[in-house]
């Protein structure tokens, strides 16, 4: 998300020259570039006008300290205004109600609403330790009811059955009654989507809202529709008292116009964003962290939280003990590391959150492609347990069999074995005295001049 905007702003903000103070003259060209960058990102015009005016107002006349450049001072101002444009702070769900707290989900067809219901249910179950019941009041699409039931079973949350012969209000009331009797903390009600905003749809959801009086009314909207997402959210907000927005499909949106427009146009906060197709791919929306990502400064806090949530600590401890005891690091262990990385959004998902990664060349980004980790995993899966434990026995005929079994070439098997050997050496260094420092030196040696990736680097092809 925001790749195009990050690239454009990154180049633009470096160009402010001069010393001592920011003036209208030395920021004029940069402000024009910022305006163009936001237009290209499909940010709504009123938002661009206000954003540029505020940046100009904050910047003109600011003294530049000796330890900073004018560019750095200007970046700080732009970052603060980006945060404010997106709401300033993360706003949590308000579930402070007599149980069950009712969450109503609204949105257009195809925006990922039903999947977002399941993602939110999983988030509340795992992070907030809530007992969650989901129900579908979409009586127009039998497939939507079945989809929610399948997802609820997959994530092990309560599902209240419904069918197309019932009325949405009756379904929701029956589910809430069931939740009260069975001590559920939260009920999430999925509603019917439409292909466009129409009057009958609005009347139906208004009546449902009035009948169940939810504490949270969330609008799910597709990030890839840009500023249209903000306009659709406004149409819903005019009819319903929305409390927040879930921005879906942000992993496929290189522009970011929706994220920067929604708060200004609706006055409502983005509370969550969908960052992939997997059921765990939902993140709380933190404007400060997103602003940092846009400006190429990374989002280390979110990365740390993700590692805390998704890394199997027991397995990590077992691996550390195994390596320290001198039993070494096997291809089985290497595969476990690849699987863990995949659960955190893959290589690029992690890289996007690291500072300076926006400056990587396209060639290096290609080398970090998540298809590469999938291929590596497939190669290891095609090996026998003995080969994974003792890779030195993998010679000619074995290599041919492994390549055929994984749908790869012999040179891919050779590259994986080379990368594994480098990882093994690194693990040995970590287990010894002063291990971490030695490992960091090794990693730097495996990278080409100027950063990650490169010719024979750890993930080079």
ZAMARGU-4260 file (C-alpha; in steps of 0.2 Angstrom, whole numbers, plus 5000, padded with zeros to 4 digits):
<rodrens>
0) 5000/5000/5000 | 5006/5018/4996 | 5020/5012/4985 | 5017/5026/4972 | 5014/5039/4985
5) 5030/5034/4995 | 5041/5034/4979 | 5035/5051/4974 | 5035/5060/4991 | 5052/5052/4994
10) 5060/5060/4979 | 5051/5077/4982 | 5055/5080/5000 | 5074/5077/4997 | 5074/5092/4985
15) 5072/5106/4998 | 5088/5117/4998 | 5093/5132/5008 | 5098/5135/5026 | 5092/5142/5042
20) 5073/5144/5038 | 5059/5137/5028 | 5052/5151/5016 | 5037/5151/5004 | 5051/5152/4990
25) 5061/5137/4995 | 5045/5126/4998 | 5035/5132/4983 | 5041/5118/4971 | 5040/5105/4984
30) 5022/5109/4988 | 5018/5108/4970 | 5026/5091/4969 | 5016/5085/4985 | 5000/5091/4977
35) 5004/5081/4961 | 5009/5066/4972 | 4992/5066/4981 | 4982/5068/4965 | 4991/5053/4958
40) 4987/5044/4974 | 4968/5047/4970 | 4966/5058/4985 | 4950/5068/4985 | 4952/5086/4980
45) 4945/5095/4995 | 4957/5084/5006 | 4972/5089/4995 | 4968/5108/4996 | 4966/5107/5015
50) 4982/5096/5017 | 4993/5108/5006 | 4987/5123/5014 | 4990/5116/5032 | 5008/5110/5027
55) 5011/5128/5020 | 5004/5136/5035 | 5015/5125/5047 | 5031/5126/5037 | 5033/5145/5032
60) 5044/5154/5044 | 5050/5138/5053 | 5068/5140/5059 | 5079/5125/5055 | 5091/5119/5069
65) 5109/5116/5064 | 5107/5097/5067 | 5094/5096/5053 | 5092/5100/5035 | 5077/5110/5028
70) 5071/5094/5020 | 5071/5084/5037 | 5061/5098/5045 | 5048/5099/5031 | 5046/5079/5031
75) 5042/5081/5050 | 5028/5094/5046 | 5022/5083/5032 | 5022/5068/5043 | 5012/5076/5056
80) 4999/5083/5044 | 4997/5065/5036 | 4993/5058/5053 | 4980/5072/5056 | 4972/5069/5039
85) 4970/5051/5044 | 4963/5054/5061 | 4978/5057/5072 | 4977/5041/5083 | 4970/5023/5082
90) 4952/5022/5088 | 4948/5005/5096 | 4931/4997/5095 | 4920/5002/5109 | 4913/4986/5116
95) 4908/4994/5133 | 4890/4988/5134 | 4880/4976/5143 | 4885/4959/5135 | 4883/4955/5121
100) 4890/4971/5112 | 4882/4972/5095 | 4893/4976/5080 | 4883/4979/5063 | 4893/4977/5047
105) 4888/4987/5032 | 4895/4989/5014 | 4894/4986/4996 | 4894/4969/4987 | 4912/4964/4983
110) 4920/4975/4996 | 4925/4960/5007 | 4912/4962/5020 | 4908/4944/5025 | 4927/4940/5025
115) 4930/4956/5036 | 4916/4949/5049 | 4927/4933/5051 | 4943/4943/5052 | 4936/4954/5065
120) 4929/4939/5075 | 4946/4931/5075 | 4954/4947/5080 | 4942/4949/5095 | 4944/4931/5100
125) 4963/4931/5100 | 4968/4948/5104 | 4953/4954/5116 | 4949/4936/5122 | 4931/4939/5118
130) 4918/4925/5115 | 4911/4930/5098 | 4895/4925/5089 | 4893/4929/5070 | 4876/4929/5061
135) 4872/4933/5043 | 4856/4944/5039 | 4860/4943/5020 | 4844/4935/5015 | 4847/4939/4996
140) 4863/4928/4994 | 4862/4910/5001 | 4880/4909/4997 | 4884/4923/5009 | 4876/4913/5024
145) 4886/4898/5019 | 4902/4907/5017 | 4900/4915/5034 | 4896/4898/5042 | 4912/4890/5033
150) 4923/4904/5040 | 4916/4903/5057 | 4920/4885/5058 | 4937/4888/5052 | 4941/4901/5065
155) 4931/4892/5079 | 4919/4905/5083 | 4900/4904/5086 | 4889/4904/5071 | 4870/4907/5072
160) 4861/4899/5057 | 4849/4909/5046 | 4840/4907/5029 | 4833/4917/5015 | 4815/4914/5021
165) 4818/4925/5036 | 4818/4944/5039 | 4834/4952/5043 | 4827/4960/5059 | 4820/4943/5065
170) 4837/4935/5062 | 4847/4948/5071 | 4835/4948/5086 | 4835/4929/5087 | 4855/4929/5087
175) 4856/4942/5100 | 4843/4932/5111 | 4854/4917/5109 | 4870/4926/5113 | 4862/4933/5129
180) 4857/4915/5135 | 4874/4908/5130 | 4885/4922/5138 | 4893/4928/5122 | 4903/4945/5123
185) 4900/4951/5106 | 4888/4948/5091 | 4894/4953/5074 | 4879/4955/5062 | 4883/4954/5043
190) 4871/4963/5032 | 4867/4962/5013 | 4878/4971/5001 | 4873/4979/4985 | 4882/4983/4969
195) 4878/5002/4972 | 4870/5013/4985 | 4851/5011/4983 | 4836/5017/4993 | 4828/5001/4997
200) 4845/4994/5004 | 4847/5010/5014 | 4829/5008/5021 | 4832/4990/5026 | 4848/4993/5035
205) 4841/5009/5044 | 4827/4998/5050 | 4839/4984/5056 | 4850/4997/5065 | 4835/5005/5074
210) 4829/4987/5079 | 4845/4981/5086 | 4854/4997/5091 | 4872/4992/5089 | 4886/5000/5099
215) 4897/4999/5083 | 4892/5001/5065 | 4906/4998/5054 | 4907/5001/5035 | 4918/4990/5025
220) 4925/4998/5009 | 4938/4993/4996 | 4954/5003/4996 | 4957/5000/4978 | 4942/5011/4973
225) 4952/5026/4979 | 4942/5042/4983 | 4926/5034/4977 | 4928/5023/4993 | 4927/5039/5003
230) 4912/5045/4994 | 4903/5029/4996 | 4907/5029/5015 | 4899/5047/5015 | 4883/5041/5007
235) 4881/5027/5020 | 4886/5039/5034 | 4872/5051/5029 | 4860/5037/5031 | 4867/5027/5046
240) 4876/5033/5061 | 4893/5025/5057 | 4906/5023/5071 | 4920/5018/5060 | 4927/5011/5044
245) 4936/4994/5039 | 4947/4997/5024 | 4949/4981/5014 | 4961/4975/5001 | 4975/4988/5006
250) 4988/4975/5000 | 4982/4978/4982 | 4981/4997/4983 | 4998/5005/4978 | 4990/5023/4979
255) 4982/5025/4996 | 4969/5038/4991 | 4955/5030/5001 | 4965/5030/5017 | 4969/5049/5016
260) 4952/5054/5010 | 4940/5044/5022 | 4942/5053/5038 | 4940/5071/5030 | 4925/5066/5020
265) 4915/5056/5033 | 4922/5062/5049 | 4923/5044/5054 | 4939/5035/5059 | 4947/5020/5050
270) 4947/5007/5064 | 4955/4992/5054 | 4963/4988/5037 | 4963/4971/5028 | 4981/4968/5023
275) 4978/4951/5013 | 4967/4937/5009 | 4971/4926/5024 | 4959/4926/5039 | 4972/4934/5051
280) 4976/4948/5039 | 4967/4962/5048 | 4977/4976/5057 | 4971/4990/5068 | 4973/5006/5059
285) 4987/5018/5067 | 4988/5034/5057 | 5005/5038/5065 | 5012/5022/5059 | 5004/5023/5042
290) 5011/5041/5039 | 5028/5034/5044 | 5026/5020/5031 | 5021/5033/5017 | 5037/5043/5020
295) 5048/5027/5019 | 5052/5027/5038 | 5044/5010/5041 | 5032/5003/5054 | 5043/4994/5066
300) 5030/4994/5080 | 5017/4985/5070 | 5031/4972/5065 | 5035/4969/5083 | 5017/4967/5087
305) 5015/4955/5073 | 5030/4945/5079 | 5023/4944/5096 | 5006/4938/5090 | 5012/4926/5076
310) 5028/4918/5080 | 5027/4901/5089 | 5037/4905/5104 | 5039/4887/5110 | 5046/4882/5093
315) 5058/4897/5093 | 5064/4892/5111 | 5066/4874/5105 | 5076/4879/5090 | 5088/4891/5101
320) 5091/4877/5113 | 5095/4864/5099 | 5107/4876/5090 | 5116/4881/5107 | 5117/4862/5111
325) 5127/4860/5095 | 5114/4849/5086 | 5114/4861/5072 | 5101/4869/5061 | 5092/4857/5049
330) 5082/4860/5033 | 5067/4855/5043 | 5071/4870/5054 | 5074/4881/5039 | 5056/4876/5032
335) 5048/4881/5049 | 5056/4898/5048 | 5049/4900/5030 | 5032/4895/5036 | 5033/4908/5051
340) 5038/4921/5039 | 5023/4917/5028 | 5011/4919/5043 | 5017/4937/5045 | 5013/4942/5027
345) 5028/4935/5019 | 5045/4943/5015 | 5038/4959/5007 | 5025/4961/5020 | 5039/4961/5033
350) 5050/4972/5022 | 5037/4985/5020 | 5037/4988/5038 | 5056/4991/5039 | 5063/5009/5038
355) 5071/5013/5021 | 5064/4998/5011 | 5054/5010/5000 | 5071/5014/4992 | 5074/4997/4987
360) 5076/4995/4968 | 5063/4985/4958 | 5077/4972/4955 | 5079/4969/4973 | 5061/4969/4976
365) 5059/4955/4963 | 5072/4945/4973 | 5061/4947/4989 | 5046/4941/4980 | 5035/4929/4991
370) 5034/4917/4977 | 5052/4913/4981 | 5049/4908/4999 | 5034/4897/4992 | 5046/4889/4980
375) 5059/4886/4993 | 5046/4878/5004 | 5041/4866/4990 | 5059/4861/4987 | 5061/4856/5005
380) 5044/4847/5005 | 5050/4836/4991 | 5065/4830/5001 | 5065/4814/5012 | 5066/4816/5031
385) 5084/4810/5030 | 5089/4823/5016 | 5082/4837/5027 | 5092/4831/5042 | 5108/4828/5031
390) 5108/4839/5016 | 5126/4834/5012 | 5119/4818/5004 | 5109/4827/4991 | 5119/4824/4975
395) 5115/4822/4957 | 5100/4810/4956 | 5093/4816/4972 | 5093/4834/4966 | 5084/4829/4950
400) 5071/4820/4960 | 5068/4834/4971 | 5068/4847/4957 | 5055/4836/4948 | 5044/4834/4964
405) 5044/4852/4967 | 5041/4858/4950 | 5058/4868/4950 | 5075/4867/4941 | 5091/4859/4948
410) 5099/4876/4949 | 5084/4881/4961 | 5089/4866/4972 | 5107/4871/4972 | 5103/4889/4976
415) 5092/4884/4991 | 5106/4872/4997 | 5118/4887/4996 | 5106/4898/5005 | 5104/4885/5019
420) 5122/4883/5021 | 5124/4902/5024 | 5110/4901/5036 | 5118/4887/5045 | 5134/4896/5047
425) 5125/4911/5054 | 5116/4900/5067 | 5132/4893/5073 | 5139/4911/5075 | 5123/4916/5085
430) 5125/4901/5097 | 5143/4906/5101 | 5150/4920/5112 | 5146/4938/5105 | 5134/4929/5093
435) 5122/4942/5088 | 5136/4954/5083 | 5144/4941/5073 | 5128/4937/5064 | 5124/4955/5060
440) 5142/4956/5052 | 5138/4940/5042 | 5122/4947/5036 | 5130/4963/5030 | 5143/4952/5021
445) 5129/4943/5012 | 5121/4959/5006 | 5127/4968/4991 | 5133/4987/4993 | 5118/4998/4996
450) 5106/4986/5004 | 5096/4970/5004 | 5095/4957/4991 | 5108/4957/4977 | 5118/4944/4967
455) 5123/4930/4978 | 5114/4937/4993 | 5103/4927/5005 | 5088/4927/4994 | 5097/4930/4977
460) 5091/4919/4962
</rodrens>
